Every structure is written in C-alpha cells, then in structure tokens.
Amino acid sequence: MNLVWMKQNQMGWERGTETNNLHDAKEMTAMMNKNKARRRERTKKSVTSPPKPIPEMISFECDYNNGAHPDVLLHLVETNSEQTLTYGFDRFSDSARKKIAEACGVDANDVHLLTGGTQTNATVIDAMLRSYEGVVCPATAHINVHEAGAIEASGHKVIGLPHKDGKLDADTLDHYMRVFEHDESRDHIAQPGMVYISYPTEMGTLYSADEIATIYATCQRHGLQLFVDGARLGYALAADSTIDLPFLAQHTDAFYIGGTKVGALCGEAVVFTHGNTPRCFFTIIKRHGALLAKGRLTGVQFDALFTHGLYLRISRHAIDMAMQLRKILVEAGLRLHVESPTNQQFVVLPNELMHRLEQQVLFTHWEPFDDTHTVCRFVTSWATTYEELEILREILREATA
C-alpha cells in the first residue's frame, strides 16, 4: 500500500473530512476492529483471574531521591536567563560563599563549591595530604566502605580503626598514633596525615561537642588534620543544638556542608577553617574533574539554601519526620539497631516481615543481623510527608497483625 496514500487518508481521518478513498478507509477500520476483537478474545481465554493492582510504593530508602526544594528550583528558574561568568566566578556563587562564610565565621575565600560527596572527599583529601600520607577514619567511614577506593586511587591509604556505632573515639585514635610513633619501622608505613569523620556518622549517630573537641585536640597533639564529612550536616545540626557551624569551624581544619542530601539537586560547600585553603586548590579541583564550567549551578542553589534560614529549616523538618518514624517502628514492636537522633533510623526486621514490607515500601537492607533477621535502614528527608508516615504505619499494622 502506497505510503503517500496512507498519509493522505490519515490526514483525512484526523480532519473528519471526506476523501476519495473513503471506501478503502472503512474497510481498513473494520479489519482493525476485527483484529482487536480477536486479541481481546485470546486475552480472555488466557487469563484465569484478574490481575492484582500494583501497590503504590512509598520510599524511605535515602535522602537524595527527590529533586530539589521548591525554593531552590524557583531560584534556578528565576535566574536562568541571566548570563554570568563561568567556573564559579558568577555573582550567585559569590553571594553563596559570602553567606556561608558569614554563617561559619570564616573568610569567603575559604569556601568552595563542588557537586558531589565522593568527589568532594577525594578532592579535599588529596589536596590536604602530601603524596605519602594516609587518612585515618572509623572502619565504617564512607571513604573506607562506599567510595570504590576513590581516595586510595589518588595514592592515599585509608586506615580504618575500630568504632562504636560509627564513631571514632579519641582514645582509640591516640593509642593508634602512639603505637605508630614508637614503631621502629614506621618509615616503611603510610604516614598518617589526616583524620576523617562524618557528622552525622554512617549509622546516624552524633558526636558530642566534647567528643569533637577532644578528637581535634588529639589530632593537633599528633600533627594530624581533622576533616569532617558533612554530606548530611544539616540533619546533624538540626538534631543537636549544642553544635553549630562556628563550632565546627573552630574545631576542624576543613568540613563540608552537604546540599545534595539536604534540598539541592547537587552541591557540597567545602569550608577551610583557618585560612588554610590548599595552594592551587582551584587547579586541584580541575585536575579531579570536579570543576563545573557552569559553576552557577551550585552557586544559585546554595544562595537559596542560605537565605532566610532555609537550610536548617528543612533539616528540622526531616528530624521531626524521623522521630515520628522511629515512634511508628517501635510501636510496631520492632527493635532499633542503634539509637539514632538523626534522619537515618536502623531497625532489626525478621526476614519474613522484611520481604512483605518490600512489596510496598522502599528501604535499605543494611546488613545481616543473624540467620533470620536483617538490619534495615529507613531514612527521612526534607521532602518526607506526614501522609507517607501514616501509610507506613498502616502497612506495618497489616503486616504485623
């Protein structure tokens, strides 16, 4: 059948007008209707029972599976048509750096905007360490477990130490360093040059102000730098009023403020705390493939997050949701794996219940607890709603009935 003829008749049908080929069109329509009827009949014969409706999934899997907070998106849209300088020299990035610097009590020249957590860790650690130095951390640290060897790929050994619920103890660090310093063969070993901790930890736990101060003092005593991974920093600050950004600036050598998990599409703001931005840091960022040509992307977002207290406000919402989540889990008779005051809640689920829940709820299978139980992680974020929590409550009620 001629393609031009088919196109002409298609146009005729769409306009609802008469065509010279009306008779052929009617025949074709009748044939199509017969074929549809045959398919319906075959379907009826092959299906013995009606299909079950697919349940709507709710997600407590992580805190970066939404887009961005509406205020962040609005700022991106409102500024979209403006042409700016590139590579982070735009006015939005300047504004963001100044706001972050003021919040932390540092110089704006020591604030740098990158895009992702692993990228930020790899870039900062490589910039701060000498080529022969390694980084000490809890064995559960993100750089040691979930970054595919990114730190060691740049030549820096990751030295994992024992921990308690994800936290590195100052005494553990001090003991390791004293053993190292008295080792006669220490020149044959990767030289510790930095301590890396996360706030909050990978287990959702928090260091107290005294614990961070003691770790920092231990680092200074042994000639180590302290770097704090703040991918979820907003949630830590919202959960513990005794620690704020100026405190971190006074008790670390560098840290970063996570945006990706706290309301931004992407972005992490690195803060060097004592005028100690590494020499040629811009070039080091470039060398790590971490320099955005359109640096305004992160600048606009952090400019919005640090306007009218948005960053902490949406972080507090996530903590409120997490406390409600924890209450729901406990009321369902489930055992908490750790006491987490932040937006990550870890619970021990019987495997049978876990498999029932995962038909309707997204969450993370963290690690086996024993042969019949699994530690699972449920996470809230700035975008979690009361409605999602109530749906989870009902799902758990039915699953444990």
C-alpha positions as CSV (number, residue, x, y, z in Angstrom):
1,M,0.0,0.0,0.0
2,N,1.4,3.4,-1.0
3,L,2.8,5.4,2.0
4,V,1.7,8.7,0.4
5,W,-1.8,7.3,0.1
6,M,-1.8,6.2,3.8
7,K,-0.6,9.6,4.9
8,Q,-3.3,11.3,2.8
9,N,-6.0,9.1,4.3
10,Q,-4.6,9.6,7.8
11,M,-4.9,13.3,7.4
12,G,-8.4,12.9,6.1
13,W,-9.5,10.9,9.2
14,E,-7.9,13.4,11.6
15,R,-9.9,16.3,9.9
16,G,-13.0,14.2,9.8
17,T,-13.4,15.1,6.1
18,E,-14.5,13.0,3.1
19,T,-11.7,11.6,0.9
20,N,-11.6,9.9,-2.4
21,N,-10.6,6.7,-0.6
22,L,-13.4,6.6,1.9
23,H,-14.5,3.1,1.0
24,D,-10.9,1.7,1.5
25,A,-10.7,3.5,4.8
26,K,-13.9,1.9,6.1
27,E,-12.6,-1.5,5.1
28,M,-9.3,-0.9,6.9
29,T,-11.1,0.3,10.0
30,A,-13.3,-2.8,10.0
31,M,-10.3,-5.0,9.7
32,M,-8.6,-3.3,12.6
33,N,-11.7,-3.7,14.8
34,K,-11.8,-7.4,14.0
35,N,-8.2,-7.8,15.0
36,K,-8.8,-6.0,18.2
37,A,-11.7,-8.2,19.0
38,R,-9.7,-11.4,18.3
39,R,-6.9,-10.1,20.7
40,R,-9.5,-9.4,23.4
41,E,-10.9,-12.9,23.0
42,R,-7.5,-14.5,23.2
43,T,-6.7,-12.5,26.3
44,K,-10.0,-13.6,28.0
45,K,-9.1,-17.3,27.3
46,S,-5.5,-17.0,28.6
47,V,-6.3,-15.1,31.8
48,T,-7.8,-17.2,34.5
49,S,-8.1,-14.4,37.2
50,P,-8.0,-10.6,37.1
51,P,-4.5,-9.1,37.6
52,K,-3.8,-7.7,41.1
53,P,-3.4,-4.0,41.3
54,I,0.2,-2.9,41.7
55,P,0.5,-1.2,45.2
56,E,1.9,2.3,45.2
57,M,5.4,2.3,46.6
58,I,6.5,4.7,49.3
59,S,10.1,5.4,49.8
60,F,12.3,5.7,52.9
61,E,15.3,4.5,51.0
62,C,17.5,7.5,51.2
63,D,17.5,11.3,51.5
64,Y,18.5,12.1,47.9
65,N,15.8,10.5,45.8
66,N,13.8,13.7,45.5
67,G,14.6,16.6,43.2
68,A,15.2,19.9,44.9
69,H,13.3,22.0,47.4
70,P,10.9,24.3,45.5
71,D,12.7,27.5,46.7
72,V,15.9,26.2,45.2
73,L,14.2,25.3,41.9
74,L,12.5,28.7,41.9
75,H,15.8,30.5,42.2
76,L,17.3,28.4,39.4
77,V,14.3,29.3,37.1
78,E,14.2,32.9,38.0
79,T,17.9,33.4,37.3
80,N,18.1,31.0,34.3
81,S,18.1,33.7,31.6
82,E,20.9,35.8,33.1
83,Q,24.3,35.4,31.5
84,T,27.1,35.1,34.1
85,L,30.8,34.5,34.4
86,T,31.8,30.8,34.4
87,Y,33.7,28.4,36.6
88,G,32.2,29.7,39.9
89,F,33.1,33.4,39.3
90,D,29.4,34.3,38.9
91,R,27.6,36.6,41.3
92,F,25.4,33.8,42.6
93,S,28.4,31.8,43.7
94,D,29.9,34.9,45.2
95,S,26.7,35.5,47.2
96,A,26.5,31.9,48.3
97,R,30.2,31.9,49.5
98,K,29.6,35.1,51.5
99,K,26.5,33.8,53.2
100,I,28.2,30.5,54.1
101,A,31.3,32.3,55.3
102,E,29.2,34.6,57.5
103,A,27.3,31.6,58.9
104,C,30.6,29.8,59.7
105,G,32.7,32.8,60.8
106,V,35.4,32.3,58.1
107,D,36.7,34.2,55.1
108,A,34.6,33.8,51.9
109,N,37.8,32.9,50.0
110,D,38.0,29.7,52.0
111,V,34.6,28.5,50.8
112,H,34.5,26.4,47.7
113,L,31.5,24.8,45.9
114,L,31.7,21.3,44.5
115,T,29.0,18.9,43.3
116,G,29.0,15.5,45.0
117,G,30.1,13.8,48.2
118,T,32.7,11.2,46.9
119,Q,34.1,13.9,44.5
120,T,34.4,16.3,47.4
121,N,36.1,13.8,49.7
122,A,38.6,12.7,47.1
123,T,39.4,16.3,46.1
124,V,39.8,17.7,49.5
125,I,41.8,14.8,51.0
126,D,44.2,14.7,48.0
127,A,44.7,18.5,48.3
128,M,45.4,18.5,52.0
129,L,47.7,15.5,52.2
130,R,51.2,15.0,51.0
131,S,51.7,12.2,48.4
132,Y,52.9,9.7,51.0
133,E,50.3,10.4,53.6
134,G,47.2,8.4,54.5
135,V,43.9,9.2,56.2
136,V,42.7,7.7,59.5
137,C,38.9,7.0,59.9
138,P,36.4,4.7,61.6
139,A,36.2,1.4,59.8
140,T,32.6,2.2,58.8
141,A,33.6,5.5,57.1
142,H,32.1,6.3,53.7
143,I,35.6,6.7,52.2
144,N,36.5,3.3,53.5
145,V,33.4,1.4,52.5
146,H,31.3,3.1,49.9
147,E,33.6,5.1,47.6
148,A,35.1,2.4,45.4
149,G,38.7,3.2,46.5
150,A,38.4,6.7,45.3
151,I,40.8,8.0,48.0
152,E,43.3,5.3,47.5
153,A,43.2,5.8,43.7
154,S,45.0,9.1,44.3
155,G,47.7,7.3,46.4
156,H,46.4,7.9,49.9
157,K,45.9,4.9,52.1
158,V,42.7,4.7,54.1
159,I,43.4,3.5,57.6
160,G,40.2,2.1,59.3
161,L,40.1,2.0,63.1
162,P,37.6,0.3,65.5
163,H,34.5,2.3,66.2
164,K,31.4,2.4,68.3
165,D,28.1,2.8,66.3
166,G,30.2,4.6,63.6
167,K,32.0,6.9,65.9
168,L,35.8,7.1,66.3
169,D,36.9,7.5,69.9
170,A,39.7,9.9,70.7
171,D,41.4,7.3,72.9
172,T,41.4,4.8,70.0
173,L,43.0,7.4,67.8
174,D,45.6,8.4,70.4
175,H,46.5,4.7,71.0
176,Y,46.9,4.1,67.3
177,M,49.2,7.2,66.9
178,R,51.3,6.3,69.9
179,V,51.9,2.8,68.6
180,F,52.7,4.2,65.2
181,E,55.1,6.8,66.6
182,H,57.0,4.2,68.6
183,D,57.2,1.7,65.7
184,E,60.9,1.5,64.6
185,S,59.7,0.6,61.0
186,R,57.3,3.5,60.7
187,D,59.2,4.9,57.8
188,H,58.0,1.8,55.8
189,I,54.4,2.6,56.6
190,A,51.9,5.1,55.1
191,Q,52.3,8.2,57.2
192,P,49.0,9.3,58.9
193,G,48.3,12.9,57.9
194,M,44.6,13.3,58.5
195,V,41.6,12.1,60.5
196,Y,38.3,11.8,58.7
197,I,35.0,11.6,60.5
198,S,31.3,12.1,59.4
199,Y,28.8,14.3,61.2
200,P,26.4,12.6,61.5
201,T,28.0,9.1,61.1
202,E,27.1,6.4,58.7
203,M,24.9,4.9,61.5
204,G,23.1,8.2,62.1
205,T,24.8,8.7,65.4
206,L,26.2,12.1,66.5
207,Y,29.5,13.1,68.1
208,S,29.0,15.4,71.1
209,A,30.7,18.8,71.2
210,D,33.2,17.4,73.8
211,E,34.0,14.4,71.6
212,I,34.8,16.5,68.6
213,A,36.8,18.9,70.7
214,T,38.8,16.0,72.2
215,I,39.4,14.4,68.8
216,Y,40.6,17.7,67.4
217,A,43.0,18.2,70.3
218,T,44.3,14.7,69.8
219,C,44.8,15.5,66.1
220,Q,46.8,18.6,67.0
221,R,48.9,16.7,69.5
222,H,49.9,14.2,66.8
223,G,50.3,16.6,63.9
224,L,47.1,15.5,62.1
225,Q,44.5,17.5,60.2
226,L,40.8,16.9,61.0
227,F,38.3,16.8,58.1
228,V,34.6,16.3,58.7
229,D,32.3,14.9,56.0
230,G,29.1,16.9,56.2
231,A,27.0,15.2,53.5
232,R,24.1,15.2,56.0
233,L,25.4,18.1,58.1
234,G,22.0,19.9,58.1
235,Y,20.3,16.9,59.8
236,A,23.1,16.7,62.4
237,L,22.8,20.4,63.2
238,A,19.0,20.2,63.4
239,A,19.2,17.2,65.8
240,D,21.9,18.7,68.2
241,S,21.6,22.4,69.2
242,T,25.0,22.2,71.1
243,I,27.0,22.2,67.8
244,D,26.7,24.8,65.1
245,L,28.7,25.9,62.1
246,P,31.1,28.3,64.0
247,F,31.9,25.4,66.4
248,L,32.9,23.2,63.6
249,A,34.9,26.0,62.1
250,Q,36.8,26.3,65.4
251,H,37.3,22.6,65.9
252,T,38.3,21.2,62.5
253,D,40.7,22.0,59.7
254,A,38.1,21.5,57.0
255,F,34.5,20.3,56.6
256,Y,31.8,20.5,54.1
257,I,28.1,21.4,54.1
258,G,26.1,18.9,52.2
259,G,23.5,20.1,49.7
260,T,22.8,17.0,47.6
261,K,21.0,15.3,50.6
262,V,19.6,18.5,52.0
263,G,17.4,20.2,49.5
264,A,19.7,20.8,46.5
265,L,19.8,18.9,43.1
266,C,23.5,18.6,43.8
267,G,26.3,20.5,45.6
268,E,28.6,20.4,48.5
269,A,30.2,23.5,50.1
270,V,33.7,23.0,51.4
271,V,34.9,25.2,54.2
272,F,38.6,25.5,55.1
273,T,38.5,26.9,58.6
274,H,41.8,28.7,59.4
275,G,42.7,30.4,56.1
276,N,44.2,27.1,55.1
277,T,42.8,26.6,51.6
278,P,45.4,24.4,49.9
279,R,47.7,26.2,47.4
280,C,46.3,26.0,43.8
281,F,43.1,24.4,45.1
282,F,41.2,25.6,42.0
283,T,43.7,23.7,39.8
284,I,43.4,20.6,42.0
285,I,39.6,20.8,41.6
286,K,40.1,20.9,37.9
287,R,42.5,18.0,38.0
288,H,40.0,15.9,39.7
289,G,37.4,16.6,37.1
290,A,35.3,18.4,39.7
291,L,35.3,21.9,38.2
292,L,31.9,22.9,36.7
293,A,32.0,25.2,33.7
294,K,28.6,26.4,34.7
295,G,29.6,26.9,38.3
296,R,26.4,29.0,38.9
297,L,24.5,25.6,39.2
298,T,25.8,25.1,42.7
299,G,26.1,28.8,43.5
300,V,22.4,29.5,42.8
301,Q,21.4,26.5,44.9
302,F,23.5,27.4,48.0
303,D,22.5,31.0,47.6
304,A,18.9,29.9,48.1
305,L,19.6,27.3,50.8
306,F,21.4,30.0,52.9
307,T,18.7,32.6,52.5
308,H,16.1,33.1,55.3
309,G,17.4,30.0,57.2
310,L,16.1,27.6,54.6
311,Y,18.9,25.0,55.1
312,L,18.3,24.5,58.8
313,R,14.5,24.9,58.5
314,I,14.1,22.0,56.0
315,S,16.6,19.9,58.0
316,R,14.5,20.3,61.1
317,H,11.5,19.0,59.2
318,A,13.4,15.8,58.3
319,I,14.3,15.3,62.0
320,D,10.7,15.8,63.0
321,M,9.7,13.2,60.5
322,A,12.5,10.8,61.7
323,M,11.3,11.0,65.3
324,Q,7.7,10.2,64.1
325,L,9.2,7.3,62.0
326,R,11.1,5.9,65.0
327,K,7.9,6.0,67.1
328,I,6.0,4.1,64.4
329,L,8.7,1.4,64.2
330,V,8.8,1.0,68.0
331,E,5.0,0.9,68.3
332,A,5.0,-1.9,65.7
333,G,7.1,-3.9,68.1
334,L,10.3,-3.6,66.2
335,R,13.8,-3.4,67.7
336,L,16.1,-0.4,66.9
337,H,19.6,-1.4,66.0
338,V,21.2,1.8,67.2
339,E,19.9,4.9,69.0
340,S,19.9,7.5,66.2
341,P,18.7,11.0,66.8
342,T,19.0,11.9,63.1
343,N,17.2,11.2,59.9
344,Q,18.6,7.6,59.5
345,Q,16.8,5.0,61.6
346,F,18.1,1.5,61.7
347,V,15.7,-1.4,62.7
348,V,16.1,-5.1,63.0
349,L,13.4,-6.8,60.9
350,P,12.5,-10.5,60.8
351,N,13.3,-11.6,57.2
352,E,9.7,-12.7,56.6
353,L,8.4,-9.3,57.6
354,M,11.1,-7.6,55.6
355,H,10.1,-9.4,52.4
356,R,6.4,-8.5,53.0
357,L,7.3,-4.8,53.6
358,E,9.5,-4.5,50.5
359,Q,6.4,-5.1,48.3
360,Q,5.1,-1.7,49.2
361,V,8.0,0.2,50.9
362,L,11.5,1.1,49.6
363,F,14.2,0.9,52.3
364,T,17.8,-0.3,52.5
365,H,18.9,-3.8,53.5
366,W,21.9,-2.7,55.6
367,E,23.5,-5.9,56.9
368,P,22.5,-9.4,58.2
369,F,21.7,-9.4,61.9
370,D,21.5,-13.2,62.2
371,D,20.2,-16.1,60.1
372,T,16.6,-14.9,60.4
373,H,16.9,-11.1,60.8
374,T,18.3,-8.2,58.8
375,V,19.3,-4.7,59.9
376,C,17.4,-2.3,57.6
377,R,17.6,1.4,57.2
378,F,14.7,3.8,56.9
379,V,15.5,7.4,56.0
380,T,13.6,10.7,56.1
381,S,14.4,13.9,54.3
382,W,13.3,17.5,53.8
383,A,10.6,16.1,51.5
384,T,9.1,13.4,53.7
385,T,5.4,13.9,54.4
386,Y,3.1,13.1,57.2
387,E,0.9,11.2,54.7
388,E,3.9,8.9,53.9
389,L,4.4,8.1,57.5
390,E,0.7,7.3,58.0
391,I,0.8,4.9,55.0
392,L,3.8,3.2,56.5
393,R,2.0,2.9,59.9
394,E,-0.9,1.2,58.2
395,I,1.3,-1.1,56.1
396,L,3.1,-2.2,59.3
397,R,-0.1,-2.7,61.2
398,E,-1.4,-5.0,58.5
399,A,1.9,-6.8,58.1
400,T,2.3,-7.5,61.8
401,A,-1.3,-8.3,62.5
